[in-house]
Amino acid sequence: MHLSLRQLRVFETVARHRSYTRAAEELHLTQPAVSMQIRQLEDEIGLTLFERLGKQMVVTEAGSEILHYTRTINQALREMREVIEGLKGLSRGRLHLAVASTVNYFAPRLLAVFQQRYPGIQLRLEVTNRESLVQLLEANAIDLVLMGVPPKDVEVEAEPFMENPLVVIAPPEHPLTAARQIPLYRLAEEVFVMREEGSGTRQAMERFFRERGIQVRQGMQMTRNEAVKQAVRSGLGLSVVSLHTIELEIETGRLVVLDVEGFPDRRQWYLVYRRGKRLSPAARAFREFVLTEAAGIAQPQLAGTNASAGQDQATL
């Protein structure tokens, strides 16, 4: 087969948008020019890449295979470009990062310091849920990921870089805010606001209670940390969240961290990338930066909360 990088680029753009029109806009081409590139690619392959189901454009089985290899080729080209830029020093380069939504509470602080140190590196950041992070890793479509629970069904390198203390939160008027060393069995009487199924925070919470034989009652389920905090503030239940997500609410007294037996549950944040991946100079620089300096820049403290009693702040 005689395929061109231009044809593959056009195909990937159409597949991503599921639209010739939107692909043409992104590529600054006419729609007939895009259609012609796709027809030439289909003629060369001998298979149809797209089909219409009503008004919806879908990728065929052959198209899915071509898309997989196209993204692999694009990633290899990006890595080659980064290596070449690296030979010129880190005055230039690109870095594509993805972080869990909870990580984004401290990621801007890390990126600000890193950007000051390497102003020539162009940063692209995606903030998304765990499911999307795993998909990006599966497709090798990302340089580095910052997340809480590394996937088990994808071959990755996962390096811990900072503690992720999980705490139990309540509105300030809740009766338990005055208690100390609340036994875990007492929480079985409370309703919990939870993140969605598959969330790293939820997985960690469920594992914590399951290992201790505690069954908590699920109330509302939320897909965003901000929604969880608002629900708790409104009195809809308690919740288990990362301490990183509530620094402002603790400072302003809008939420309270309860002093519960076994909490904070000290989990870890991980820097994750595909096993065997050749990191670009920019990615290597960011990896080294995160592993050596992230904790000193972004680790929150429990000082001033109910749960701080008896805790060794230096370990947090």
C-alpha positions in Angstrom: 0.0 0.0 0.0 1.1 3.5 -0.8 -0.3 5.7 2.0 0.7 9.3 2.7 1.0 11.0 6.1 -1.4 13.6 4.7 -4.1 11.0 4.0 -3.7 9.6 7.5 -3.8 13.0 9.1 -7.0 13.8 7.3 -8.5 10.4 8.2 -7.6 10.8 11.9 -9.2 14.2 12.0 -12.4 13.0 10.3 -12.6 10.0 12.7 -12.1 12.2 15.7 -14.8 14.7 14.7 -17.1 12.1 13.0 -17.6 14.9 10.5 -16.1 16.0 7.1 -17.2 19.6 7.7 -15.5 19.9 11.1 -12.4 18.1 9.9 -12.2 20.5 7.0 -12.4 23.5 9.4 -9.6 22.2 11.6 -7.4 21.3 8.7 -8.2 24.6 6.8 -9.3 22.6 3.7 -12.5 22.5 1.7 -14.9 19.7 2.4 -14.5 18.2 -1.2 -10.7 18.1 -0.6 -11.2 16.2 2.7 -13.7 13.8 0.9 -11.2 13.2 -1.9 -8.4 12.3 0.6 -10.7 9.8 2.3 -11.7 8.2 -1.0 -8.1 7.9 -2.2 -7.2 6.2 1.1 -10.2 3.8 0.9 -9.2 3.0 -2.7 -5.7 2.2 -1.7 -6.8 0.0 1.2 -9.7 -1.6 -0.6 -12.1 -1.2 2.3 -14.6 1.3 3.5 -13.5 3.4 6.5 -16.7 5.2 7.4 -20.4 4.4 7.1 -23.6 6.3 7.8 -26.2 5.1 10.3 -29.0 7.6 9.9 -27.4 11.0 10.4 -24.5 9.6 12.4 -21.1 8.8 10.9 -19.4 5.8 12.4 -15.9 4.2 11.9 -16.0 0.8 10.3 -14.0 -2.2 11.7 -11.3 -1.5 9.0 -11.4 2.2 10.0 -10.8 1.3 13.6 -7.7 -0.7 12.7 -6.4 2.1 10.5 -7.1 4.6 13.3 -5.1 2.6 15.8 -2.1 2.5 13.6 -2.5 6.1 12.6 -2.3 7.2 16.2 0.7 5.0 16.8 2.4 6.6 13.8 1.5 10.1 15.0 2.9 9.3 18.5 6.1 8.0 17.0 6.4 11.2 14.9 5.8 13.3 18.0 8.5 11.4 19.9 10.9 11.8 17.0 10.3 15.6 16.9 10.8 15.8 20.7 14.1 13.9 20.5 15.3 16.2 17.8 14.3 19.2 19.8 16.1 17.7 22.8 19.3 17.6 20.8 19.0 21.3 20.7 18.4 21.5 24.5 15.2 22.1 26.5 14.8 25.6 25.1 12.0 24.1 23.0 9.6 21.2 23.1 6.1 20.0 23.7 4.6 18.1 26.6 1.1 16.5 26.6 -0.1 15.8 30.1 -3.4 14.3 31.4 -4.5 14.5 35.0 -7.4 13.1 37.1 -9.9 15.8 38.0 -8.8 15.6 41.6 -5.2 16.1 40.7 -6.2 19.4 39.0 -6.6 21.0 42.4 -2.8 21.1 42.7 -1.6 20.5 39.1 -1.6 24.3 38.2 0.9 24.9 41.0 3.3 22.3 39.7 2.9 23.5 36.1 3.5 27.1 37.1 6.9 26.2 38.7 7.8 23.9 35.8 6.9 26.5 33.2 9.0 29.2 34.9 12.0 26.8 34.8 11.4 25.7 31.2 9.6 28.6 29.5 10.2 27.2 26.0 8.3 24.0 26.6 4.7 24.1 25.3 2.3 22.5 27.7 -1.0 20.8 26.8 -3.1 19.7 29.8 -6.2 17.4 29.7 -8.3 17.2 32.9 -10.6 14.2 32.8 -11.9 11.2 34.7 -10.2 7.9 35.4 -11.9 6.0 32.5 -10.6 8.6 29.9 -7.1 8.5 31.5 -7.0 4.7 31.1 -8.1 5.1 27.4 -5.3 7.6 26.7 -2.8 5.2 28.2 -4.1 2.3 26.2 -3.8 4.3 23.0 -0.4 5.6 24.0 -1.8 9.0 23.1 -0.4 10.9 26.1 3.1 11.6 27.4 2.5 11.4 31.1 -0.5 11.0 33.4 -1.0 12.0 37.1 -3.6 9.9 38.8 -4.5 8.1 42.0 -4.9 4.4 41.1 -2.8 3.1 38.2 -4.7 0.7 35.9 -4.0 -3.0 36.3 -5.0 -4.0 32.8 -2.7 -1.7 30.9 1.1 -2.2 30.9 2.4 1.0 32.5 5.1 2.4 34.7 3.6 3.9 37.8 5.8 5.9 40.2 4.5 7.4 43.4 5.4 11.0 43.9 3.2 12.4 46.7 0.8 11.3 49.5 -2.9 11.6 48.8 -4.6 11.7 52.2 -8.2 10.7 52.1 -10.4 12.3 54.8 -14.0 12.2 55.9 -15.8 15.5 55.6 -19.0 16.9 57.0 -20.8 20.3 57.2 -19.7 22.4 60.2 -23.0 21.9 62.0 -22.9 18.1 61.9 -23.1 16.5 65.4 -19.9 14.5 64.8 -17.7 17.5 64.3 -17.2 17.8 68.1 -16.3 14.1 68.5 -12.7 12.7 68.7 -11.5 9.3 67.4 -14.9 8.4 65.9 -15.1 4.6 65.6 -15.6 3.3 62.1 -18.8 1.4 63.0 -20.4 4.8 63.8 -20.1 5.8 60.2 -22.4 2.9 59.2 -25.2 5.1 60.6 -24.5 7.9 58.2 -25.3 8.5 54.5 -22.4 9.1 52.2 -22.3 11.2 49.1 -20.1 9.3 46.6 -18.2 9.9 43.4 -19.2 7.9 40.3 -18.4 4.2 39.7 -14.9 3.8 38.5 -13.6 7.0 40.2 -10.2 6.5 41.8 -11.4 8.2 45.0 -14.4 5.9 45.2 -12.4 2.8 44.6 -10.0 3.7 47.4 -13.0 4.5 49.7 -14.8 1.3 49.0 -11.6 -0.7 49.5 -10.9 1.0 52.8 -14.3 0.2 54.3 -14.5 -3.3 52.7 -11.1 -4.3 54.3 -12.5 -3.3 57.7 -15.8 -4.9 57.3 -17.8 -1.7 57.3 -20.9 -1.2 55.1 -21.7 2.4 54.5 -25.0 3.7 53.1 -24.8 5.3 49.7 -26.7 8.5 49.1 -26.3 10.7 46.1 -23.7 9.9 43.5 -21.8 12.7 41.8 -19.4 12.9 38.9 -17.5 16.0 40.0 -15.6 16.9 43.2 -17.3 20.3 43.4 -20.7 18.7 43.3 -19.7 16.3 46.1 -18.6 19.2 48.3 -21.7 21.2 47.6 -23.9 18.2 48.5 -22.0 17.7 51.8 -22.3 21.4 52.7 -26.0 21.2 52.0 -26.4 18.4 54.6 -27.0 15.5 52.1 -24.4 13.3 53.8 -20.8 12.8 54.6 -18.1 11.9 52.1 -14.6 10.7 51.7 -12.4 13.0 49.6 -8.8 13.8 48.9 -7.5 16.5 51.2 -6.2 18.3 48.1 -9.8 19.1 47.1 -10.9 20.9 50.2 -8.1 23.3 51.2 -10.2 26.4 50.5 -13.3 25.0 52.3 -11.2 24.1 55.4 -9.7 27.6 55.5 -13.1 29.3 55.2 -14.9 26.9 57.6 -17.4 25.7 55.0 -16.4 22.0 55.6 -14.9 20.1 58.5 -12.6 17.1 58.4 -13.9 14.6 61.0 -11.5 12.8 63.4 -12.3 9.2 62.4 -10.5 6.1 63.4 -8.1 5.0 60.6 -8.2 8.4 58.8 -6.5 10.0 57.0 -6.2 7.1 54.7 -2.8 7.7 53.2 -2.9 6.8 49.6 -0.5 7.9 46.8 -0.5 10.0 43.7 1.3 8.3 40.8 3.1 9.5 37.7 2.1 7.0 35.0 3.1 6.3 31.4 3.1 3.3 29.0 5.8 0.7 29.8 8.5 0.8 27.2 7.6 4.3 26.1 10.6 6.5 25.1 10.0 9.7 26.9 10.9 12.9 25.2 13.4 15.3 26.8 10.5 17.5 27.9 8.7 14.5 29.5 11.9 13.3 31.2 12.4 16.8 32.6 8.8 16.9 33.9 9.1 13.3 35.4 12.2 14.3 37.3 10.6 17.5 38.5 7.5 15.8 39.8 9.3 12.9 41.5 11.7 15.2 43.3 9.8 18.4 43.9 6.0 17.9 43.8 5.6 17.0 47.5 7.4 20.2 48.5 5.2 22.4 46.3 1.7 20.9 46.5 1.3 18.6 49.6 -1.6 19.9 51.8 -1.6 20.0 55.6 -4.2 19.0 58.1 -3.4 21.8 60.5 -6.6 23.6 61.7 -8.9 20.6 61.1 -10.5 18.3 63.6 -8.5 15.4 62.2 -5.2 17.2 62.9 -5.4 16.2 66.6 -2.6 13.8 67.3 -1.4 13.7 63.7 2.3 14.1 62.8 2.1 17.0 60.3 5.6 16.3 59.0 4.4 13.0 57.5 1.6 14.7 55.5 
